[in-house]
Amino acid sequence: MGTSEADGNEVIGCQWGTSAPDYRAYHDHEWGMPVDDDHRLFEKLCLEGFQAGLSWLTILRKRDAFRRAFADFDFEKVARFNSRSVDRLLQDASIVRHRGKIESTIHNARCAVKLRDARGSLASYFWAFEPERRPAPDPIPAHTADSAALSKDLKRLGFTFVGPTTAYAFMQAMGLVNDHVEGCPARARCEDARIALGAL
């Protein structure tokens, strides 16, 4: 269980959330908050794929650039990207210029369109993989049986760069699981938001 300092007083919280200034707002207001917006779900799935082999801090600092480069992760638009789009993105120094990950994002956008058409929304698909509520694990695992199941099904649907570890990071960030440590103020906020969303 991590602790952080706030106004000179020790409070229980997620230590990583104070490890860099960029992380604080992300930890306090985004990570673990339930998301049912299809574009944000698609964005996070893609950015987790881009993170492979890198730190999330690197991706977080480039997130606005990724949004500009990939049409704010509107998967209908990204699905229409072509080889010229790939060449253009490979010249964009503001993002991670990895051909495989760029091509995967475009490919996954086409898969997302098919999935949305079949299920009505990406949200209805992803939230079907929400596990039962549980206390925060200590230590937090890199992947779980639930993330392995999501990964396997995404691969069945044709998605790439969606291994069990990537799938679990996605589940944590999008609120399908709440891995804020016990006593972290953000943990309670995420639980309240999940109740409001009707996810519990």
Protein Blocks (a to p, Z undefined) as FASTA:
>chain_A
ZZddeehiacdddfklmmpfklmmmmmmmgopacfbfklmmmmmmmmmmmgopafklmmm
mmmmmmmmnonopaklmmmpcfklmmmmmmmmkbccdfklmmmmmmmmmmmmmmmmmnop
aklmmmmmpccdddddddddfbdfklmmmmmmmmmnopahiafklmmmmmmmnopaccbd
ehiaklmmmmmmmmmnopZZ
